[in-house]
Amino acid sequence: MYNTTGTLSKDVKDPKTSIGQYLRVTFPNMKPLQTEYKELAGGLVVDSMGANAGTVGTAFDLVIRLMIKPDVTPKSTLALYPFNTTYH
């Protein structure tokens, strides 16, 4: 069974989720590499073009979720279109 918190960014950080477990087993020594990368990479400067980072993150999580389970209609969509039985 796939274990998730509901968002990809939280799943990556949580060792109890399926993705978190996979990453820790597959890449057990990532901490030193992450530290070195962050030091060498410097600050990330990207023009947001006015987009809220939280909205972009939520959209990314939703796209990944739809790619993993394309036949499942998100509950948020059902709430927006409660009478559209042909949507999907």
Sequence and secondary structure as in RCSB ss.txt:
>XXXX:A:sequence
MYNTTGTLSKDVKDPKTSIGQYLRVTFPNMKPLQTEYKELAGGLVVDSMGANAGTVGTAFDLVIRLMIKPDVTPK
STLALYPFNTTYH
>XXXX:A:secstr
     SSHHHHHH TTSHHHHHHHHHSTTHHHHHHHHHHHH       TT  HHHHHHHHHHHHHHHH TT   H
HHHHHSTT TT  
